[in-house]
Amino acid sequence: MSTELTSGKAPVADVKPDDPAFSCAIVKAQWNDHITGPLAAGAVRTLRDAGVSPDNIKEITVPGAVELVFAARRAIESLHPDAVIVIGCVIRGDTPHFDYVCQSVTQGVTILNTEGKVPVIFSVLTVENEDQALDRAGGRLGNKGSEGALTAISMANLSRSLSR
């Protein structure tokens, strides 16, 4: 789900879980917390607005973006959520480290999704600079954490409908 760039507003939160017991794990990287914090808060707020019980939202914090995949896997195994949202922010620097981190996290989330246990939603910002990140963490381009929450609900609903 992508923010409409012309208006800068996130989609209307009209998505609701099909199951009243819907649960979601949010795995957030601590690195760039001034950005990942608002992203996670947006995800929680959107889940709550959609009717998800606070008891069914589990927040997990890891040091950095590379650790998101491990924690998402452990959350799937131990918490058995209907969806997982991974939240991070990787800002390009002067070294190839940005590319390695982005590739690692992307491949890890892809592997978790191909296993098909639960949808793992990629709410990791991969940006050129801090201004781009702030624009997407509640700024002029909306909140990608909120969008991740809507996607988590939509994908869990899809998964449930295909399992029937």
Backbone as CSV, one residue per row, in Angstrom:
resi,resn,N_x,N_y,N_z,CA_x,CA_y,CA_z,C_x,C_y,C_z
1,MET,0.862,-1.166,0.000,0.000,0.000,0.000,0.906,1.225,0.000
2,SER,0.628,2.162,-0.797,1.505,3.311,-0.936,0.733,4.612,-0.735
3,THR,1.388,5.555,-0.101,0.769,6.857,0.112,0.547,7.537,-1.231
4,GLU,-0.601,8.144,-1.386,-0.872,8.912,-2.599,-0.017,10.168,-2.540
5,LEU,0.894,10.289,-3.475,1.865,11.372,-3.426,1.252,12.743,-3.694
6,THR,0.147,12.788,-4.419,-0.420,14.099,-4.741,-1.044,14.771,-3.535
7,SER,-1.661,13.995,-2.657,-2.325,14.614,-1.510,-1.493,14.538,-0.246
8,GLY,-0.586,13.556,-0.199,0.200,13.380,1.008,-0.580,12.745,2.133
9,LYS,-1.793,12.270,1.884,-2.620,11.690,2.929,-2.653,10.180,2.800
10,ALA,-2.634,9.523,3.942,-2.719,8.071,3.961,-4.132,7.645,3.609
11,PRO,-4.283,6.410,3.120,-5.628,5.928,2.801,-6.513,5.908,4.043
12,VAL,-7.800,6.027,3.829,-8.756,6.001,4.932,-8.728,4.614,5.572
13,ALA,-8.734,4.593,6.882,-8.644,3.332,7.617,-10.003,2.647,7.679
14,ASP,-10.503,2.192,6.527,-11.784,1.500,6.508,-11.589,-0.017,6.518
15,VAL,-10.371,-0.462,6.630,-10.061,-1.884,6.683,-10.234,-2.357,8.127
16,LYS,-10.997,-3.431,8.294,-11.231,-3.996,9.621,-10.871,-5.479,9.592
17,PRO,-10.362,-6.006,10.698,-10.066,-7.444,10.727,-11.344,-8.271,10.622
18,ASP,-11.274,-9.352,9.841,-12.404,-10.288,9.744,-12.619,-11.032,11.059
19,ASP,-11.544,-11.226,11.800,-11.587,-11.977,13.058,-11.465,-10.997,14.221
20,PRO,-12.426,-10.985,15.143,-12.335,-10.060,16.282,-11.131,-10.339,17.190
21,ALA,-10.551,-11.529,17.066,-9.376,-11.881,17.870,-8.068,-11.610,17.119
22,PHE,-8.136,-10.863,16.016,-6.939,-10.531,15.235,-5.824,-10.051,16.150
23,SER,-4.614,-10.578,15.907,-3.459,-10.120,16.683,-2.308,-9.785,15.740
24,CYS,-1.487,-8.855,16.168,-0.393,-8.373,15.333,0.833,-8.110,16.195
25,ALA,1.984,-8.541,15.696,3.257,-8.203,16.326,3.897,-7.086,15.515
26,ILE,4.396,-6.091,16.212,5.118,-4.987,15.579,6.560,-5.081,16.060
27,VAL,7.467,-5.318,15.115,8.886,-5.420,15.441,9.556,-4.159,14.928
28,LYS,10.107,-3.368,15.859,10.647,-2.041,15.533,12.137,-1.974,15.842
29,ALA,12.893,-1.441,14.890,14.319,-1.202,15.112,14.503,0.064,15.951
30,GLN,15.406,-0.012,16.899,15.724,1.128,17.759,16.561,2.177,17.009
31,TRP,17.363,1.710,16.063,18.213,2.623,15.297,17.325,3.630,14.579
32,ASN,17.655,4.900,14.637,16.832,5.991,14.088,15.467,6.037,14.775
33,ASP,15.471,5.886,16.086,14.235,5.824,16.870,13.354,7.063,16.716
34,HIS,13.945,8.203,16.434,13.128,9.409,16.223,12.257,9.273,14.973
35,ILE,12.554,8.288,14.148,11.744,7.991,12.971,10.930,6.716,13.184
36,THR,11.570,5.668,13.700,10.855,4.401,13.888,9.809,4.490,14.995
37,GLY,10.039,5.349,15.980,9.050,5.537,17.051,7.709,6.033,16.515
38,PRO,7.701,7.134,15.746,6.442,7.591,15.154,5.825,6.589,14.177
39,LEU,6.648,5.835,13.454,6.113,4.801,12.565,5.363,3.744,13.369
40,ALA,5.977,3.277,14.459,5.328,2.262,15.300,4.073,2.817,15.959
41,ALA,4.159,4.066,16.424,2.977,4.682,17.038,1.836,4.791,16.025
42,GLY,2.155,5.111,14.780,1.138,5.169,13.735,0.515,3.807,13.480
43,ALA,1.336,2.764,13.504,0.812,1.406,13.311,-0.127,1.027,14.448
44,VAL,0.284,1.289,15.665,-0.556,0.958,16.823,-1.867,1.739,16.766
45,ARG,-1.784,3.018,16.489,-2.985,3.867,16.430,-3.958,3.352,15.358
46,THR,-3.433,2.980,14.207,-4.282,2.485,13.121,-4.914,1.149,13.481
47,LEU,-4.148,0.259,14.095,-4.716,-1.017,14.539,-5.831,-0.783,15.558
48,ARG,-5.584,0.097,16.499,-6.605,0.400,17.523,-7.846,1.020,16.870
49,ASP,-7.646,1.933,15.925,-8.777,2.555,15.220,-9.586,1.523,14.441
50,ALA,-8.926,0.444,14.038,-9.604,-0.631,13.300,-10.300,-1.614,14.234
51,GLY,-10.195,-1.375,15.534,-10.887,-2.219,16.504,-10.055,-3.317,17.117
52,VAL,-8.744,-3.310,16.893,-7.880,-4.341,17.465,-7.654,-4.040,18.949
53,SER,-7.839,-5.058,19.773,-7.642,-4.914,21.216,-6.172,-4.625,21.522
54,PRO,-5.897,-3.733,22.485,-4.500,-3.470,22.861,-3.783,-4.749,23.313
55,ASP,-4.523,-5.691,23.892,-3.917,-6.959,24.321,-3.449,-7.797,23.142
56,ASN,-3.952,-7.505,21.945,-3.597,-8.276,20.752,-2.558,-7.581,19.878
57,ILE,-1.944,-6.546,20.434,-0.864,-5.845,19.737,0.389,-5.996,20.587
58,LYS,1.371,-6.709,20.065,2.626,-6.940,20.789,3.738,-6.145,20.120
59,GLU,4.405,-5.304,20.900,5.508,-4.506,20.371,6.835,-5.086,20.841
60,ILE,7.743,-5.270,19.900,9.063,-5.844,20.163,10.085,-4.868,19.593
61,THR,11.111,-4.565,20.366,12.151,-3.648,19.907,13.466,-4.402,19.766
62,VAL,14.150,-4.152,18.649,15.468,-4.743,18.387,16.450,-3.612,18.114
63,PRO,17.753,-3.892,18.204,18.728,-2.817,18.020,18.703,-2.140,16.646
64,GLY,18.675,-2.931,15.578,18.765,-2.340,14.251,17.938,-3.091,13.228
65,ALA,18.038,-2.652,11.982,17.206,-3.205,10.916,17.509,-4.668,10.625
66,VAL,18.773,-5.070,10.652,19.123,-6.455,10.335,18.478,-7.419,11.336
67,GLU,18.306,-7.004,12.557,17.727,-7.860,13.595,16.206,-8.018,13.475
68,LEU,15.577,-7.221,12.625,14.126,-7.305,12.452,13.673,-8.698,12.030
69,VAL,14.408,-9.314,11.128,13.998,-10.609,10.578,14.035,-11.691,11.658
70,PHE,15.100,-11.730,12.438,15.188,-12.718,13.514,14.023,-12.557,14.484
71,ALA,13.774,-11.327,14.915,12.702,-11.085,15.883,11.331,-11.387,15.284
72,ALA,11.150,-11.091,13.998,9.874,-11.416,13.340,9.667,-12.926,13.343
73,ARG,10.717,-13.674,13.021,10.624,-15.144,13.021,10.263,-15.664,14.406
74,ARG,10.923,-15.154,15.418,10.656,-15.603,16.798,9.244,-15.209,17.221
75,ALA,8.783,-14.036,16.806,7.417,-13.608,17.140,6.402,-14.551,16.496
76,ILE,6.629,-14.932,15.259,5.730,-15.857,14.577,5.677,-17.181,15.332
77,GLU,6.834,-17.679,15.738,6.913,-18.973,16.413,6.308,-18.951,17.809
78,SER,6.519,-17.875,18.542,6.113,-17.871,19.956,4.772,-17.180,20.221
79,LEU,4.453,-16.149,19.450,3.224,-15.387,19.698,2.065,-15.831,18.816
80,HIS,2.355,-16.457,17.691,1.338,-16.903,16.727,0.389,-15.774,16.319
81,PRO,0.948,-14.626,15.888,0.087,-13.513,15.473,-0.549,-13.794,14.117
82,ASP,-1.542,-13.003,13.775,-2.148,-13.071,12.447,-1.304,-12.342,11.405
83,ALA,-0.480,-11.408,11.864,0.416,-10.656,10.972,1.555,-10.077,11.807
84,VAL,2.642,-9.776,11.112,3.791,-9.104,11.722,4.130,-7.901,10.856
85,ILE,4.411,-6.787,11.509,4.873,-5.588,10.812,6.301,-5.331,11.262
86,VAL,7.233,-5.243,10.318,8.605,-4.882,10.671,8.809,-3.417,10.313
87,ILE,9.335,-2.669,11.284,9.496,-1.223,11.140,10.957,-0.857,11.371
88,GLY,11.517,-0.170,10.404,12.896,0.283,10.523,13.124,1.482,9.628
89,CYS,14.321,2.018,9.713,14.693,3.150,8.870,16.182,3.059,8.582
90,VAL,16.513,2.912,7.292,17.904,2.856,6.858,18.140,4.060,5.958
91,ILE,19.074,4.905,6.376,19.382,6.119,5.638,20.734,5.945,4.946
92,ARG,20.760,6.228,3.653,21.997,6.051,2.877,23.121,6.893,3.490
93,GLY,24.289,6.316,3.532,25.477,7.021,4.004,26.534,7.031,2.920
94,ASP,27.781,7.132,3.338,28.889,7.231,2.390,29.511,5.883,2.043
95,THR,29.015,4.812,2.650,29.599,3.494,2.410,28.531,2.552,1.861
96,PRO,28.921,1.382,1.373,27.942,0.424,0.848,27.118,-0.267,1.944
97,HIS,27.344,0.064,3.191,26.611,-0.558,4.299,25.091,-0.470,4.076
98,PHE,24.603,0.662,3.593,23.187,0.862,3.301,22.661,-0.258,2.407
99,ASP,23.387,-0.548,1.339,22.950,-1.568,0.384,22.890,-2.945,1.037
100,TYR,23.884,-3.275,1.844,23.922,-4.586,2.497,22.777,-4.738,3.491
101,VAL,22.531,-3.709,4.267,21.442,-3.766,5.254,20.097,-3.880,4.546
102,CYS,19.862,-3.045,3.557,18.587,-3.087,2.841,18.366,-4.448,2.180
103,GLN,19.407,-4.984,1.553,19.293,-6.280,0.894,19.025,-7.389,1.912
104,SER,19.707,-7.350,3.032,19.536,-8.367,4.066,18.108,-8.386,4.606
105,VAL,17.602,-7.226,4.946,16.257,-7.138,5.515,15.211,-7.518,4.468
106,THR,15.360,-7.030,3.265,14.406,-7.345,2.207,14.366,-8.844,1.929
107,GLN,15.523,-9.461,1.806,15.564,-10.902,1.548,14.985,-11.691,2.721
108,GLY,15.297,-11.262,3.933,14.779,-11.958,5.112,13.257,-11.904,5.188
109,VAL,12.696,-10.746,4.948,11.234,-10.609,4.983,10.611,-11.411,3.840
110,THR,11.252,-11.411,2.694,10.749,-12.202,1.566,10.727,-13.687,1.913
111,ILE,11.769,-14.170,2.546,11.821,-15.580,2.955,10.685,-15.890,3.931
112,LEU,10.490,-15.026,4.922,9.405,-15.255,5.883,8.052,-15.285,5.176
113,ASN,7.872,-14.414,4.202,6.599,-14.392,3.472,6.413,-15.621,2.589
114,THR,7.481,-16.106,1.991,7.337,-17.293,1.145,7.057,-18.541,1.969
115,GLU,7.430,-18.528,3.236,7.087,-19.655,4.110,5.585,-19.707,4.359
116,GLY,4.920,-18.570,4.260,3.473,-18.520,4.285,2.795,-18.741,5.620
117,LYS,3.531,-18.637,6.722,2.884,-18.837,8.024,1.954,-17.674,8.354
118,VAL,2.468,-16.480,8.287,1.664,-15.261,8.455,2.275,-14.177,7.579
119,PRO,1.483,-13.197,7.169,2.059,-12.104,6.383,3.012,-11.263,7.242
120,VAL,4.156,-10.959,6.665,5.135,-10.083,7.305,5.207,-8.831,6.440
121,ILE,4.815,-7.715,7.033,4.669,-6.460,6.300,5.944,-5.630,6.423
122,PHE,6.449,-5.195,5.290,7.703,-4.456,5.193,7.430,-2.961,5.339
123,SER,7.585,-2.448,6.541,7.460,-1.005,6.796,8.829,-0.452,7.186
124,VAL,9.799,-0.787,6.366,11.178,-0.327,6.573,11.447,0.770,5.556
125,LEU,11.723,1.952,6.043,12.061,3.049,5.149,13.501,2.876,4.678
126,THR,13.719,2.980,3.390,15.054,2.944,2.810,15.187,4.234,2.014
127,VAL,15.831,5.213,2.614,15.784,6.575,2.083,17.186,7.154,1.894
128,GLU,17.217,8.221,1.128,18.488,8.905,0.851,18.932,9.818,1.990
129,ASN,17.948,10.383,2.725,18.306,11.339,3.772,17.213,11.376,4.845
130,GLU,17.516,12.039,5.927,16.604,12.104,7.065,15.297,12.828,6.725
131,ASP,15.359,13.847,5.903,14.134,14.559,5.527,13.144,13.633,4.839
132,GLN,13.623,12.761,3.951,12.739,11.804,3.295,12.091,10.872,4.323
133,ALA,12.858,10.472,5.321,12.323,9.599,6.370,11.256,10.315,7.185
134,LEU,11.540,11.530,7.588,10.575,12.285,8.389,9.283,12.545,7.620
135,ASP,9.405,12.774,6.316,8.213,12.955,5.480,7.305,11.733,5.527
136,ARG,7.893,10.546,5.725,7.147,9.283,5.691,6.812,8.756,7.083
137,ALA,7.238,9.461,8.109,7.007,9.052,9.492,6.043,10.011,10.180
138,GLY,4.997,10.390,9.440,4.002,11.304,9.979,4.096,12.692,9.390
139,GLY,5.000,12.892,8.448,5.161,14.193,7.802,4.259,14.341,6.595
140,ARG,4.712,15.085,5.633,3.870,15.455,4.494,3.457,14.281,3.620
141,LEU,4.138,13.149,3.724,3.769,11.973,2.923,3.059,10.909,3.750
142,GLY,2.571,11.279,4.899,1.805,10.332,5.713,2.675,9.540,6.664
143,ASN,2.162,8.401,7.072,2.864,7.555,8.034,2.882,6.128,7.493
144,LYS,4.057,5.666,7.113,4.200,4.326,6.542,3.928,3.240,7.587
145,GLY,4.015,3.551,8.854,3.627,2.594,9.890,2.125,2.365,9.875
146,SER,1.363,3.436,9.719,-0.097,3.324,9.600,-0.474,2.512,8.368
147,GLU,0.188,2.791,7.266,-0.081,2.031,6.046,0.260,0.553,6.238
148,GLY,1.339,0.293,6.967,1.712,-1.095,7.258,0.645,-1.812,8.065
149,ALA,0.021,-1.095,8.992,-1.043,-1.703,9.803,-2.250,-2.049,8.938
150,LEU,-2.622,-1.157,8.022,-3.736,-1.445,7.114,-3.410,-2.642,6.223
151,THR,-2.177,-2.708,5.770,-1.752,-3.829,4.940,-1.764,-5.126,5.740
152,ALA,-1.333,-5.070,6.996,-1.337,-6.268,7.855,-2.745,-6.823,8.010
153,ILE,-3.698,-5.941,8.251,-5.091,-6.389,8.394,-5.586,-6.978,7.078
154,SER,-5.332,-6.288,5.979,-5.788,-6.759,4.664,-5.199,-8.123,4.328
155,MET,-3.924,-8.287,4.589,-3.269,-9.558,4.251,-3.718,-10.681,5.177
156,ALA,-3.950,-10.391,6.449,-4.469,-11.413,7.370,-5.876,-11.824,6.953
157,ASN,-6.686,-10.853,6.532,-8.030,-11.173,6.031,-7.937,-12.059,4.786
158,LEU,-7.033,-11.717,3.883,-6.838,-12.519,2.681,-6.400,-13.935,3.038
159,SER,-5.438,-14.037,3.930,-4.939,-15.348,4.355,-6.071,-16.196,4.947
160,ARG,-6.864,-15.579,5.784,-7.988,-16.282,6.412,-8.994,-16.734,5.349
161,SER,-9.293,-15.874,4.392,-10.274,-16.237,3.357,-9.763,-17.358,2.456
162,LEU,-8.472,-17.419,2.210,-7.903,-18.471,1.372,-7.736,-19.790,2.125
163,SER,-7.817,-19.730,3.455,-7.684,-20.941,4.267,-9.004,-21.653,4.460
164,ARG,-10.093,-21.009,4.136,-11.418,-21.597,4.358,-11.685,-22.729,3.402
